[in-house]
Amino acid sequence: MPPLSPIIIVDDDKDDQDLIRQVCERLNIKNNLIVFENGEDVYNYLLTSTEQPFLILCDINMPMIDGLHLRRRIEQDEVLKRKAIPFVFLTTSASKRQVNEAYSMTIQGFFEKGDSFEKLTRRMELIMEYWKDCKHPNSV
């Protein structure tokens, strides 16, 4: 059986990174997690990696390049755009402007992490179940 595609986590908060890891363990998610603390590093990784990520889970508010800017850069790069990597915002909080701007691009979801481990677990479960079953250009 081939290895599972990695899940990319983009979040500058170490506590949130740890919570997401714990949730993935609880949900028995076997995909490798690749964690980045800013959009610039993940963008450079995407440009140079030959791996096809399963999913990008991205925070909105980060240093250097925020989540919205990262998504815009991915959309503007023809090679990365053709990879059709599912891009989901998973953030602590967001303004109406940020949500509207995110959906003006081709994102595949926008979720708040929630105020408890259980809420984050439920959201991650929904996201993972959806993308496991969803067909996209690189899965057919």
N, C-alpha and C positions, 0 to 999 in steps of 0.2 A: 504494500500500500504506500503510495507516495506521501511525503510529508505534507502537512497542512500548510496553507499559505499563512503568513504572519498577519497579526492584527497590529496596526500601528496606533499607539497612544501618543497624543500630543497634548501635554499638560505640564505647566511649570510648577504646579503644587505637588510636592513630594508626598504629602498626606493623601491627596486624591489619587496619585499614582499607586500608592500602596493599597488604597481601598479598591481600586479597579482590579488590581492583581488578586486581592482576596475574593472579590466577587467572581472573577474568572475561575479561581480554584473551586469555590463553592458550586459553581455551575458546571464544573468538570470540562471547561473549555480547553481543548488540547492544542490550539493554535499557539505558536510562539508569540509572545508579546514583545514588541520593539518599542521602547519608550524614548520620546524626545521631549525636551523642555522648551523648545521654541520652534517656530515655523521655519526659520532659516535652515536649521539642521535637518529637519524632515524633508524639506524641499531638495536640498543637496543630496540626501540619501535617495530620494525617488529618481533623481536625474541619473544616478550612477548605479543603482541596484538593478540586477536582472530578475529579482524576485517579483512575483505578482502578488501584492498584498491582498488579503481577504477583505480588509476593511480599514478605514482610517476613522478613529474616534478623536475628535479635536475639541479642545477648549477654545473659547472665544478670546479672552483677555490674557495675552502673554507678552513677554518682552520681545524686542527685535521685530518680529513679524507676528501680528495677531492672527487668529484663526480665519477671519474674513479675508485678510490680505493673502494668506497662504492659499486659500481656496481659489481666489482670483488668479494667482500666479499659476496654479495647476491648470486651470481652465484655459489660460492663455498659451500654454505650452502644448503644441500639437501632439508630441510624443506622449506626454503624461495624460493628456485628455483622451487619447486613443486607448490607454490602459483601462479606462472606465472603472477606476477604483471607487467602490462605494465610499462616500464621504458623509459622515454623520457628526453633527455638533453635539457634544455632551459637555455641558457647562454648568457652573454653579448658578449663574444668573445671567439674564440678558435683557436688554432694552427692546422695546418694540422696533426701534430703528434697526438694531442688529438682526433681529429675526427677519424683518422685511428685506434687509440687504442680503442676508444669507439665502433666502428663497428666490431672490432675483438671479442668483447663480444656480447651477444645477447641483444642489445638495440633495441628499437622500433622506435627511431627517434632522430634527433639531429637538434635543431633549435637555431638560434640566436634571442634574444629578439627583436632586431630592435632598431631603434633610435627614435621611436615615439610611443605614446600611441596607435595610429591607427594600426601600424605594429604589435605591441604586441597583440592587440585585434584580428587581422586577424589570426595570428599564433595560438593563443589559440582556436579560433573558429574552425580552421582546425583540430587541435589535438583532441578537444572534439567531434566533429562530427564523426571523424574516429573511435574513441574508443567507442562511443555510439553504433555504428553499428557493430563493429568488434566482432567476436566470438573468445573466448580463453578458455582454459580448465576450468576455474572456472565460466564461464558464460553460459555453456550448461548443 
